[in-house]
Amino acid sequence: MREFSLAELSRHSGDVTSVANREPVTLTHHRKPRYVLMSIEDYKKLAASAAQTRRVFTVENTPEEVAEWLLPALDRFADGEDVTNG
């Protein structure tokens, strides 16, 4: 990922946005990464991908395959076992 400072963005916005049309770019402030600039198409792909990987369930609508691995872990957790590593 290419990096540009905010000052470079101000002076050469056309160049920076041209790169951002091809790939996300990091925008820095005082040499520290602060922002990411990307095309709207890349953002929509990223947002759609994130939405597909997140799933929330209530007790009533938890799929059986999720409950099969979740319930034993909850039992171990209730017994005071460490469940952070599987």
Long-range contacts (C-beta under 8 A, 24 or more apart in sequence): 1-25, 1-26, 1-36, 2-26, 3-27, 3-28, 3-33, 4-28, 5-29, 5-31, 6-34, 9-37
